[in-house]
Amino acid sequence: MNLTLILWLMLFVILAVAALRRPAWGVALYMLTFFLAPPYWWWGSAVAHIRWNLFASLVMFGSLILAGAFSERDLGTRRVSNRFITLVLLIAANATLVHFLLAPSLAISSVTYILLLKMMVLFVSMLYSIRSETDLKIIIVAIVLGAAYMGYEVTFNDRGRVSGGRLEGVGTASASTSNDLACLMVTCIAFIGPLFLFGQRRDKAIAVMSGPLILNVLLLCNSRGAFLGLIILGIVYLAAAPSSIRPQVYKIAALGLLAGWLLLGDPRILERFATTFNDAEERDRSAASRVEFWQAGLMMISEHPLGAGGGGFKDVYGERYIHRVTGVGAARSVHQGYINEACEWGIQGLALRLALFASGLLLAWRTSRHAIQTNQLFISIVSLSIVAGLCGLFIQSLFGNFLNNEWGLWLIALAIGCHRLLDRGDLLVPAQEVAF
């Protein structure tokens, strides 16, 4: 057993014990098993057969029960939480009906269906874990450090491989391809700002260390959708920042541009950028293929408007409809999150998913504005990061099946958590326990 694995196991135990006192550490434990899942790293083969993610989820949920975190004293926050939980239950109920009544293959559909149910439980657990500003910071730091570790392995240990000018062979169970990994990195990098602007010295150090590592992974993935999502994230960040903190936000943007310029000194990245933006013929072929897949997906929706279950397009009907459009049969992804959601769970499933994200976006926007008025600057900038992250996710989902990935639900859970802290300080944690 190597030293890295021993350290990972020690950290797993420490976080599991800490979760018994503060549920937010249970979320940090889950993030440990998400970003540093042993099966996906060179040091974890000896314990790769153990379901660490499941154990972390059980610890996280159990810690909430022990802490009585599911009870909310404030009527307003309870109503907000209940509205989102209702939407989540409706999404799960719709998926259940489509899976059992409309899916042509339960075996194929069950993979996506069970994952959807797991993510909904994770969402509820995560939002109730945020009972103080300290909890919020613990979760954000866990996300940033998890992404930074991936960046460390890629940058300094040359993990992964470059295939077709893109980073492959590095990721997680939910982000196993370069496109998915790039989408995840865009979401994670949104939280560098809050740590750097309003964190303690330790938080600022984490932000300065993590930002370039995460950005490097994103650049190496060479995903056009992620680049566009990152640009949109930055624009939203700059345009939506309240005037009172806009100078600080400009500093973050300047540092990000500097880090990007320095990283582009790597000739391998410059070569990939040149391929991305200069090879017009390749871009045209790629764009044409995507449009054809979208047409095939829309054709499937017109004939199966209520959905066909998990993998309904890629693994069941997609080849048939792609053949109708192109004349060539191929089992491929539809490469569009909104169309894919409707193909799998129906138009009603897409409507519920969009209602959840739109509600989260609106809540985060309002929270950001209100927190400025009450001088809760950390909560304000975290909420702004959530707004920017969701906008980036919406844009990226136009070019890939990212709408149903779990980090979108992380953003919504964090948005609800920020709202629960407005004007209330620490909801359930005594003041003496706030230090992080």
KOLZADREN-798422 format. One record per residue (C-alpha): x, y, z. Coordinates in Angstrom, 2 decimals. Layout:
N
x_y_z
X_Y_Z $
...
This chain:
436
x_y_z
0.00_0.00_0.00 $
1.55_3.33_-1.10 $
1.86_6.47_1.00 $
-0.70_8.45_-0.99 $
-3.36_5.82_-0.40 $
-2.55_5.70_3.33 $
-2.93_9.49_3.55 $
-6.21_9.30_1.62 $
-7.58_6.64_3.99 $
-6.54_8.71_7.01 $
-8.30_11.76_5.58 $
-11.39_9.67_4.87 $
-11.56_8.56_8.51 $
-10.88_12.06_9.86 $
-13.64_13.61_7.76 $
-16.07_10.81_8.65 $
-15.49_11.41_12.37 $
-15.70_15.20_11.95 $
-19.03_14.79_10.14 $
-20.59_13.40_13.32 $
-20.25_16.86_14.85 $
-20.72_19.07_11.79 $
-22.61_17.68_8.75 $
-20.72_19.97_6.36 $
-17.68_17.74_6.88 $
-19.86_14.93_5.54 $
-20.21_16.89_2.30 $
-16.42_17.38_2.29 $
-16.08_13.62_2.70 $
-18.36_13.08_-0.30 $
-16.27_15.52_-2.35 $
-13.16_13.56_-1.37 $
-14.68_10.41_-2.87 $
-15.92_12.34_-5.90 $
-12.70_14.07_-6.96 $
-10.26_11.54_-5.50 $
-12.15_8.32_-6.19 $
-9.55_5.52_-5.85 $
-10.56_3.70_-9.07 $
-9.61_6.77_-11.12 $
-6.11_7.36_-9.73 $
-2.80_5.57_-9.90 $
-2.59_5.08_-6.14 $
-6.05_3.59_-5.58 $
-6.07_0.20_-7.31 $
-5.72_-1.72_-4.02 $
-9.07_-0.41_-2.73 $
-10.80_0.35_-6.04 $
-13.37_-2.40_-5.46 $
-14.79_-0.69_-2.34 $
-17.78_1.62_-2.85 $
-16.27_4.64_-1.10 $
-18.76_7.05_-2.60 $
-21.66_5.08_-1.13 $
-20.07_5.01_2.31 $
-19.45_8.76_2.16 $
-23.09_9.37_1.20 $
-24.31_7.26_4.12 $
-22.05_9.14_6.54 $
-23.27_12.46_5.15 $
-26.94_11.54_5.47 $
-26.46_9.96_8.89 $
-24.68_13.05_10.21 $
-27.68_15.17_9.25 $
-30.02_12.90_11.19 $
-27.78_12.96_14.26 $
-27.54_16.76_14.12 $
-31.28_17.24_13.63 $
-30.45_19.33_10.60 $
-33.67_18.52_8.74 $
-35.69_20.71_11.12 $
-35.74_24.44_10.33 $
-36.93_26.95_12.87 $
-37.41_29.83_10.44 $
-40.69_29.61_8.53 $
-39.37_31.57_5.53 $
-36.36_29.35_4.94 $
-38.48_26.26_5.48 $
-40.86_27.38_2.73 $
-38.02_28.05_0.31 $
-36.38_24.68_1.02 $
-39.72_22.89_0.68 $
-40.38_24.48_-2.72 $
-37.12_23.15_-4.10 $
-37.55_19.75_-2.48 $
-41.01_19.56_-4.07 $
-39.47_20.20_-7.48 $
-36.86_17.51_-6.83 $
-39.55_15.03_-5.80 $
-41.54_15.83_-8.95 $
-38.43_15.22_-11.08 $
-37.89_11.88_-9.33 $
-41.57_10.93_-9.63 $
-41.64_11.76_-13.35 $
-38.46_9.77_-13.94 $
-39.96_6.82_-12.07 $
-43.09_6.83_-14.24 $
-41.12_7.17_-17.47 $
-38.65_4.49_-16.41 $
-41.23_1.86_-15.51 $
-43.97_2.68_-18.01 $
-42.29_4.06_-21.13 $
-38.66_2.93_-21.21 $
-38.25_0.18_-23.85 $
-35.39_-1.36_-21.85 $
-35.39_-1.22_-18.06 $
-31.83_-2.55_-18.00 $
-30.53_0.34_-20.09 $
-32.68_2.97_-18.40 $
-31.90_1.83_-14.86 $
-28.31_3.11_-14.96 $
-29.35_6.73_-15.53 $
-32.52_6.39_-13.45 $
-30.74_5.14_-10.32 $
-28.07_7.82_-10.73 $
-30.80_10.47_-10.92 $
-32.34_9.26_-7.66 $
-28.93_9.26_-5.96 $
-28.26_12.81_-7.08 $
-31.60_13.99_-5.70 $
-30.75_12.51_-2.28 $
-27.33_14.16_-2.47 $
-28.98_17.48_-3.29 $
-31.26_17.37_-0.24 $
-28.40_16.29_2.03 $
-26.15_19.04_0.76 $
-28.60_21.88_1.20 $
-29.40_20.89_4.81 $
-25.69_20.63_5.62 $
-25.30_24.40_5.31 $
-26.22_25.75_8.74 $
-23.63_28.49_9.07 $
-21.25_30.56_6.98 $
-18.50_28.24_8.18 $
-20.36_25.26_6.70 $
-20.68_27.12_3.43 $
-16.94_27.77_3.37 $
-16.09_24.15_4.23 $
-18.07_22.88_1.25 $
-16.66_25.46_-1.17 $
-13.08_24.76_-0.05 $
-13.70_21.01_-0.47 $
-14.89_21.56_-4.06 $
-11.98_23.85_-4.94 $
-9.34_21.61_-3.36 $
-10.78_18.53_-5.07 $
-10.54_20.20_-8.46 $
-7.08_21.54_-7.58 $
-5.84_18.02_-6.81 $
-6.85_16.94_-10.31 $
-4.97_19.95_-11.64 $
-1.91_19.02_-9.57 $
-1.83_15.48_-10.95 $
-2.23_16.73_-14.52 $
0.20_19.64_-14.24 $
3.03_18.18_-12.17 $
2.65_14.40_-12.54 $
1.57_14.33_-16.21 $
-1.50_12.23_-15.48 $
-3.83_11.53_-18.35 $
-3.02_11.54_-22.03 $
-3.54_13.91_-24.92 $
-5.74_12.36_-27.60 $
-6.83_14.40_-30.57 $
-5.41_17.51_-28.92 $
-7.53_16.99_-25.77 $
-6.87_15.74_-22.28 $
-8.33_12.27_-21.67 $
-7.87_9.57_-19.04 $
-8.42_11.89_-16.08 $
-11.72_12.52_-14.37 $
-14.43_11.12_-12.15 $
-17.34_8.75_-12.52 $
-19.49_11.72_-13.60 $
-16.79_13.44_-15.67 $
-14.89_10.74_-17.51 $
-14.49_12.58_-20.84 $
-12.69_15.83_-21.65 $
-15.96_17.67_-22.28 $
-17.49_16.60_-18.97 $
-14.27_17.34_-17.09 $
-14.04_20.80_-18.65 $
-17.64_21.54_-17.67 $
-16.87_20.49_-14.09 $
-13.77_22.72_-13.98 $
-15.77_25.76_-15.14 $
-18.16_25.23_-12.22 $
-15.33_24.78_-9.72 $
-13.35_27.81_-10.84 $
-16.35_30.03_-10.13 $
-15.67_29.65_-6.39 $
-12.11_30.96_-6.52 $
-13.47_34.51_-6.26 $
-15.24_34.24_-2.88 $
-12.24_32.58_-1.24 $
-9.79_35.14_-2.57 $
-11.92_38.23_-1.94 $
-13.46_37.59_1.45 $
-11.69_34.57_2.88 $
-9.06_34.44_5.57 $
-5.36_34.17_4.68 $
-5.64_30.42_4.41 $
-8.59_30.76_2.02 $
-6.72_33.29_-0.12 $
-3.74_30.94_-0.30 $
-6.02_28.10_-1.41 $
-7.52_30.32_-4.10 $
-4.13_31.49_-5.42 $
-2.80_27.92_-5.46 $
-5.91_26.28_-6.92 $
-6.94_28.76_-9.60 $
-4.07_28.14_-12.06 $
-4.24_24.36_-11.56 $
-7.97_24.24_-12.32 $
-7.59_26.60_-15.26 $
-4.78_24.47_-16.68 $
-7.00_21.37_-16.70 $
-9.74_23.37_-18.39 $
-7.37_24.59_-21.10 $
-5.93_21.12_-21.69 $
-9.42_19.69_-22.15 $
-9.75_22.03_-25.14 $
-13.55_22.09_-25.04 $
-15.10_24.83_-27.12 $
-18.29_24.69_-25.08 $
-16.31_25.06_-21.86 $
-14.33_28.01_-23.24 $
-17.58_29.72_-24.14 $
-19.05_28.83_-20.74 $
-15.98_30.31_-19.03 $
-16.33_33.52_-21.04 $
-20.01_33.79_-20.13 $
-19.16_33.08_-16.48 $
-16.64_35.92_-16.49 $
-19.00_38.35_-18.21 $
-21.80_37.61_-15.75 $
-19.38_37.95_-12.84 $
-18.20_41.36_-14.02 $
-21.56_42.70_-15.15 $
-23.65_41.49_-12.20 $
-21.26_42.38_-9.39 $
-22.74_45.09_-7.13 $
-20.90_48.41_-7.35 $
-19.67_48.11_-3.76 $
-17.55_45.04_-4.55 $
-16.92_45.57_-8.26 $
-13.30_46.74_-7.78 $
-12.51_43.47_-6.00 $
-14.19_41.48_-8.77 $
-12.06_43.31_-11.33 $
-8.98_42.17_-9.42 $
-10.10_38.56_-9.73 $
-10.69_39.00_-13.47 $
-7.23_40.53_-13.89 $
-5.58_37.67_-11.99 $
-7.50_35.14_-14.08 $
-6.37_36.76_-17.31 $
-2.77_36.81_-16.05 $
-2.93_33.11_-15.10 $
-4.41_32.25_-18.48 $
-1.70_34.21_-20.30 $
1.05_32.49_-18.35 $
-0.45_29.04_-18.96 $
-0.72_29.76_-22.66 $
3.07_29.93_-22.67 $
2.91_26.14_-22.87 $
3.33_25.39_-26.61 $
1.10_22.30_-26.33 $
-1.82_24.45_-25.20 $
-1.12_27.04_-27.88 $
-1.19_24.27_-30.47 $
-4.56_23.06_-29.22 $
-5.92_26.60_-29.21 $
-4.76_27.04_-32.79 $
-6.55_23.85_-33.76 $
-9.70_25.00_-32.01 $
-9.94_28.39_-33.62 $
-8.13_28.09_-36.95 $
-9.17_24.75_-38.45 $
-12.34_25.97_-40.13 $
-12.96_22.71_-41.99 $
-12.83_20.67_-38.79 $
-15.10_23.15_-37.02 $
-17.59_23.02_-39.85 $
-17.68_19.21_-39.78 $
-18.12_19.19_-36.02 $
-20.86_21.82_-36.11 $
-22.67_20.04_-38.94 $
-22.58_16.74_-37.05 $
-24.00_18.34_-33.93 $
-26.82_19.96_-35.87 $
-27.66_16.60_-37.39 $
-27.70_14.95_-33.97 $
-29.94_17.73_-32.66 $
-32.32_17.19_-35.58 $
-32.40_13.49_-34.79 $
-33.12_14.26_-31.14 $
-35.94_16.63_-31.98 $
-37.38_14.01_-34.30 $
-37.32_11.50_-31.44 $
-39.03_13.98_-29.10 $
-41.81_14.53_-31.64 $
-42.52_10.78_-31.62 $
-41.77_10.13_-27.93 $
-42.79_13.40_-26.22 $
-43.11_11.78_-22.78 $
-39.60_10.34_-22.87 $
-38.00_6.93_-23.30 $
-36.04_6.58_-20.06 $
-32.34_6.82_-19.30 $
-30.14_6.44_-22.37 $
-33.26_6.73_-24.51 $
-31.45_8.47_-27.35 $
-27.84_7.30_-27.13 $
-28.47_3.63_-26.35 $
-31.96_2.91_-27.73 $
-33.49_5.10_-30.43 $
-30.64_7.40_-31.44 $
-29.15_5.21_-34.17 $
-32.54_4.95_-35.87 $
-33.15_8.70_-35.91 $
-29.58_9.60_-36.86 $
-29.95_7.26_-39.84 $
-33.11_9.08_-40.88 $
-31.28_12.41_-40.83 $
-27.86_11.45_-42.21 $
-28.45_8.15_-43.97 $
-25.77_6.59_-41.79 $
-26.68_4.70_-38.62 $
-24.55_5.39_-35.56 $
-25.23_5.10_-31.84 $
-24.16_8.56_-30.65 $
-25.01_11.07_-27.97 $
-27.30_13.91_-28.99 $
-24.66_16.40_-27.75 $
-27.24_18.80_-26.34 $
-28.35_18.81_-22.72 $
-31.84_20.20_-23.22 $
-32.74_17.85_-26.05 $
-31.23_14.89_-24.21 $
-33.26_15.63_-21.07 $
-36.48_15.66_-23.11 $
-35.48_12.47_-24.94 $
-34.90_10.66_-21.66 $
-37.55_12.04_-19.30 $
-39.96_13.77_-21.65 $
-40.88_17.37_-22.28 $
-42.37_17.46_-18.79 $
-39.07_16.26_-17.34 $
-37.19_19.01_-19.15 $
-39.70_21.58_-17.88 $
-39.23_20.41_-14.28 $
-35.43_20.45_-14.58 $
-35.47_23.97_-16.05 $
-37.88_25.12_-13.33 $
-35.44_23.85_-10.70 $
-32.44_25.61_-12.27 $
-34.32_28.82_-13.04 $
-35.63_28.98_-9.48 $
-32.12_28.44_-8.14 $
-30.72_31.14_-10.40 $
-33.36_33.64_-9.31 $
-32.86_32.77_-5.64 $
-29.08_33.20_-5.90 $
-29.51_36.56_-7.66 $
-31.87_37.87_-4.99 $
-29.68_36.53_-2.21 $
-26.62_38.25_-3.66 $
-28.42_41.60_-3.74 $
-29.92_41.26_-0.28 $
-26.64_40.13_1.28 $
-24.94_43.30_0.02 $
-27.54_45.41_1.81 $
-26.89_43.56_5.08 $
-23.10_43.62_4.61 $
-22.84_39.82_4.32 $
-20.20_40.10_1.62 $
-19.03_36.48_1.56 $
-22.58_35.23_1.07 $
-23.14_37.86_-1.60 $
-20.10_36.89_-3.66 $
-20.80_33.15_-3.28 $
-24.34_33.75_-4.56 $
-22.92_35.74_-7.46 $
-20.56_32.84_-8.21 $
-23.59_30.54_-8.28 $
-25.36_32.85_-10.75 $
-22.27_32.91_-12.97 $
-21.77_29.15_-12.65 $
-25.36_28.40_-13.63 $
-25.17_30.75_-16.63 $
-21.98_28.98_-17.70 $
-23.69_25.60_-17.31 $
-26.69_26.73_-19.37 $
-24.40_27.79_-22.22 $
-22.31_24.61_-22.09 $
-25.46_22.48_-22.12 $
-26.18_23.82_-25.61 $
-23.18_21.81_-26.81 $
-23.13_18.75_-24.53 $
-25.20_16.60_-22.18 $
-24.30_18.52_-19.02 $
-27.72_19.56_-17.74 $
-28.14_16.36_-15.73 $
-24.67_16.33_-14.15 $
-24.56_16.56_-10.40 $
-22.52_19.75_-10.09 $
-25.52_21.68_-11.38 $
-27.39_20.42_-8.33 $
-24.44_21.45_-6.13 $
-24.99_25.01_-7.30 $
-28.71_24.93_-6.49 $
-28.06_23.44_-3.03 $
-25.48_26.13_-2.32 $
-27.93_28.81_-3.48 $
-30.52_27.57_-0.99 $
-27.87_27.36_1.72 $
-26.84_30.98_1.14 $
-30.46_32.06_1.35 $
-30.91_30.23_4.64 $
-28.05_32.27_6.14 $
-29.40_35.69_5.19 $
-29.83_37.97_8.20 $
-29.73_34.97_10.46 $
-26.03_34.46_11.17 $
-25.57_30.86_12.24 $
-28.92_29.11_12.21 $
-28.22_26.15_14.43 $
-24.51_26.31_15.35 $
-23.49_28.14_18.53 $
-21.34_31.22_17.97 $
-18.28_29.69_19.61 $
-18.17_26.95_16.96 $
-17.96_29.32_13.99 $
-14.17_29.39_13.66 $
-12.87_27.45_10.67 $
